[in-house]
Amino acid sequence: MPLIKVKNIEKVYIDDGVKTPALAGVSLEIQKGEFVAVMGPSGSGKSTLLHILGFLDRPTKGEYRFEGRSIDEYSDDELAKVRNKRMGFVFQAFNLLPRTTVLENVKLPLLYTDIPDQEQDEIAKKVIEVVGLTERLYHESSQLSGGERQRLAIARAFVNNPSVIFADEPTGNLDSKSGGQIMEFIEKLHAKGHTIILITHETYISEYAERIIRLKDGFIESDEKVSRRRYTKDHYIK
């Protein structure tokens, strides 16, 4: 059973009576453990597709099944719970709480679980250590560099050990060196078994993926397996 299955997904935005189609009959399957890059020009529907797959929006038409269950079977509250427990998100704009410490930012998804407070601290600290921010534990996120903030966003994204991590242009606000470091962290998460769905317009970023889906005008233009960058086990998270 695929982790994600969408069939003839359409999305139309309506603003002041004007209809703007964003997706026009997209069908695809993503298996657990895949690393998929979604590419395409501005306005091709990349972010719209990610928002639908990540339960941040609903399609206008079509069928979406996550872990075998149709999105139509979920209430909005159920969608929010699944999104928090089964999905992680990394965005170009970081979306961190600026006057909140590194530890508190990472703990945020755990606040909606039944995990005791002390255990939440322990889990968050382990994840923070993985991304190399232990020395910044009690710094506010606004005091971090761009690369550090994105590492913090990654830590928050996988603190709940989600089935899938969605990354929307995660290196877009970073220089090439910091961007490469972020992609290595994402690659390490994939090596641990996480499914990665990454939106990018950068070819070198897409080379980390094992499958590239190209969108154009709301359609899938191509969907192909590719040779991907691989790291020795010494580079992976232990």
C-alpha positions as CSV (number, residue, x, y, z in Angstrom):
1,M,0.0,0.0,0.0
2,P,1.5,3.4,-1.0
3,L,2.0,6.0,1.8
4,I,0.4,8.6,-0.5
5,K,-2.0,8.1,-3.4
6,V,-3.7,10.9,-5.3
7,K,-6.0,10.5,-8.3
8,N,-7.1,13.3,-10.6
9,I,-6.5,16.0,-8.0
10,E,-7.7,19.5,-9.0
11,K,-7.4,22.7,-7.1
12,V,-9.1,26.0,-8.1
13,Y,-8.7,29.2,-6.1
14,I,-11.5,31.7,-6.3
15,D,-10.8,35.4,-5.5
16,D,-13.6,38.0,-6.1
17,G,-15.3,35.6,-8.4
18,V,-12.2,35.0,-10.5
19,K,-11.2,31.3,-10.8
20,T,-7.5,30.4,-10.9
21,P,-6.7,26.8,-11.5
22,A,-3.6,25.6,-9.7
23,L,-3.7,21.8,-10.2
24,A,-5.4,20.2,-13.2
25,G,-5.9,16.4,-12.7
26,V,-2.7,15.3,-10.9
27,S,-2.3,11.6,-10.2
28,L,0.6,10.0,-8.4
29,E,1.7,7.5,-5.7
30,I,4.5,7.8,-3.2
31,Q,5.8,4.8,-1.4
32,K,7.1,4.9,2.2
33,G,10.8,5.7,2.3
34,E,11.0,7.5,-1.0
35,F,12.9,10.7,-1.5
36,V,10.9,12.7,-4.1
37,A,11.7,16.2,-5.5
38,V,8.9,18.2,-7.1
39,M,10.2,20.8,-9.6
40,G,8.6,23.3,-11.9
41,P,8.5,27.0,-12.7
42,S,6.7,29.6,-10.6
43,G,3.0,29.0,-10.8
44,S,3.3,25.4,-11.8
45,G,1.4,24.1,-8.7
46,K,4.3,22.9,-6.6
47,S,3.4,24.5,-3.3
48,T,-0.3,23.8,-3.9
49,L,0.4,20.1,-4.3
50,L,2.6,20.1,-1.1
51,H,-0.1,21.9,0.9
52,I,-2.7,19.3,-0.2
53,L,-0.4,16.3,0.5
54,G,0.4,17.8,3.9
55,F,-3.2,18.3,4.9
56,L,-2.7,22.1,4.9
57,D,-5.4,22.4,2.2
58,R,-8.1,20.3,0.6
59,P,-8.4,19.6,-3.1
60,T,-11.3,21.1,-5.1
61,K,-11.8,17.7,-6.8
62,G,-10.2,14.3,-6.9
63,E,-9.2,11.6,-4.4
64,Y,-6.3,11.7,-1.9
65,R,-5.5,8.7,0.4
66,F,-2.8,8.9,3.1
67,E,-1.8,5.6,4.6
68,G,-4.8,4.0,2.9
69,R,-7.4,6.4,4.3
70,S,-9.2,9.0,2.2
71,I,-8.8,12.6,3.2
72,D,-12.6,12.9,3.0
73,E,-12.9,10.6,6.0
74,Y,-11.1,13.1,8.3
75,S,-12.7,16.0,10.2
76,D,-10.6,19.1,10.4
77,D,-9.6,18.2,13.9
78,E,-8.5,14.8,12.8
79,L,-6.5,16.2,9.9
80,A,-4.7,18.5,12.4
81,K,-3.8,15.5,14.7
82,V,-2.5,13.4,11.8
83,R,-0.6,16.4,10.5
84,N,1.1,16.9,13.9
85,K,1.9,13.2,14.6
86,R,2.6,11.8,11.1
87,M,4.0,14.7,9.2
88,G,6.8,17.2,9.5
89,F,7.3,20.5,7.7
90,V,10.3,22.6,6.7
91,F,9.7,25.9,5.0
92,Q,11.9,28.5,3.3
93,A,10.7,31.1,5.8
94,F,11.6,28.8,8.8
95,N,8.3,29.6,10.6
96,L,9.9,29.6,14.0
97,L,8.8,31.5,17.1
98,P,11.3,34.4,17.3
99,R,11.2,35.1,21.0
100,T,11.3,31.5,22.0
101,T,14.3,29.3,22.7
102,V,15.7,26.6,20.5
103,L,14.4,24.0,23.0
104,E,11.0,25.5,23.2
105,N,10.7,25.7,19.4
106,V,11.6,22.0,19.0
107,K,9.2,21.0,21.8
108,L,6.3,22.7,20.1
109,P,4.9,19.6,18.2
110,L,5.2,17.5,21.4
111,L,2.9,19.8,23.3
112,Y,0.0,18.2,21.5
113,T,0.9,14.7,22.5
114,D,0.5,12.7,25.7
115,I,4.2,12.6,26.4
116,P,5.1,13.9,29.9
117,D,6.9,17.2,30.1
118,Q,10.2,15.7,31.3
119,E,10.3,13.2,28.5
120,Q,9.5,16.0,26.0
121,D,12.6,17.8,27.1
122,E,14.7,14.7,26.7
123,I,13.4,13.9,23.3
124,A,13.8,17.5,22.1
125,K,17.4,17.7,23.4
126,K,18.4,14.5,21.6
127,V,17.0,15.9,18.3
128,I,18.8,19.3,18.9
129,E,22.0,17.4,19.5
130,V,21.6,15.6,16.1
131,V,21.4,19.0,14.2
132,G,24.4,20.4,16.2
133,L,22.6,23.1,18.2
134,T,23.2,21.9,21.7
135,E,25.3,24.9,22.5
136,R,22.4,27.1,21.4
137,L,19.8,25.3,23.5
138,Y,18.6,28.3,25.4
139,H,19.2,30.9,22.7
140,E,16.2,32.5,21.1
141,S,15.7,31.5,17.5
142,S,16.0,35.2,16.4
143,Q,19.7,35.0,17.7
144,L,20.6,32.2,15.3
145,S,22.1,32.5,11.8
146,G,20.0,31.5,8.8
147,G,21.6,28.1,8.5
148,E,21.1,27.5,12.2
149,R,17.5,28.5,12.0
150,Q,16.9,26.0,9.2
151,R,18.6,23.3,11.2
152,L,16.3,24.2,14.1
153,A,13.3,23.9,11.7
154,I,14.5,20.5,10.6
155,A,14.8,19.4,14.3
156,R,11.3,20.5,15.0
157,A,10.0,18.7,11.8
158,F,11.2,15.3,12.9
159,V,10.9,15.5,16.7
160,N,7.7,13.4,16.4
161,N,9.4,10.9,14.2
162,P,6.9,11.5,11.4
163,S,6.1,9.2,8.5
164,V,6.8,11.9,5.9
165,I,8.7,15.2,5.9
166,F,7.6,18.0,3.5
167,A,10.3,20.5,2.6
168,D,9.2,23.6,0.6
169,E,12.3,25.3,-0.8
170,P,14.2,24.7,2.4
171,T,17.5,26.2,1.1
172,G,15.9,29.2,-0.7
173,N,17.1,31.8,1.9
174,L,20.5,30.3,2.4
175,D,23.9,30.7,0.8
176,S,25.2,27.6,-1.1
177,K,27.4,26.3,1.8
178,S,24.6,26.5,4.3
179,G,22.2,25.1,1.7
180,G,24.4,22.1,1.2
181,Q,24.6,21.4,4.9
182,I,20.8,21.5,5.2
183,M,20.5,19.1,2.3
184,E,22.9,16.7,4.0
185,F,20.7,16.8,7.1
186,I,17.6,16.0,5.0
187,E,19.5,13.2,3.3
188,K,20.4,11.8,6.7
189,L,16.7,11.8,7.7
190,H,15.9,9.9,4.5
191,A,18.7,7.3,5.4
192,K,16.9,6.8,8.7
193,G,13.7,5.7,6.8
194,H,11.8,9.0,6.6
195,T,9.8,9.7,3.4
196,I,10.9,13.1,2.0
197,I,8.9,15.2,-0.4
198,L,10.9,18.2,-1.4
199,I,10.0,21.2,-3.5
200,T,12.8,23.0,-5.3
201,H,13.6,24.9,-8.4
202,E,17.3,24.2,-8.0
203,T,18.7,21.3,-10.1
204,Y,21.6,20.6,-7.7
205,I,19.1,20.3,-4.8
206,S,17.0,17.8,-6.8
207,E,20.0,15.6,-7.2
208,Y,19.7,14.5,-3.6
209,A,16.3,12.8,-4.6
210,E,15.8,9.4,-6.1
211,R,12.7,10.5,-8.0
212,I,11.9,13.8,-9.7
213,I,8.4,15.0,-10.6
214,R,8.1,18.0,-12.9
215,L,5.0,20.1,-12.9
216,K,3.9,22.6,-15.5
217,D,0.7,24.6,-15.6
218,G,-0.8,22.3,-12.9
219,F,0.0,19.1,-14.8
220,I,2.6,16.4,-14.3
221,E,5.0,16.9,-17.1
222,S,7.3,14.1,-16.2
223,D,7.9,11.6,-13.3
224,E,11.1,9.6,-13.4
225,K,13.5,7.7,-11.2
226,V,17.0,9.3,-11.1
227,S,20.5,8.5,-9.9
228,R,21.0,10.3,-6.6
229,R,23.8,11.5,-4.5
230,R,24.7,8.9,-1.9
231,Y,26.8,9.1,1.3
232,T,28.8,6.5,3.1
233,K,27.3,5.2,6.3
234,D,29.8,7.3,8.3
235,H,27.8,10.4,7.3
236,Y,24.5,9.1,8.4
237,I,22.8,9.8,11.7
238,K,23.7,7.0,14.1
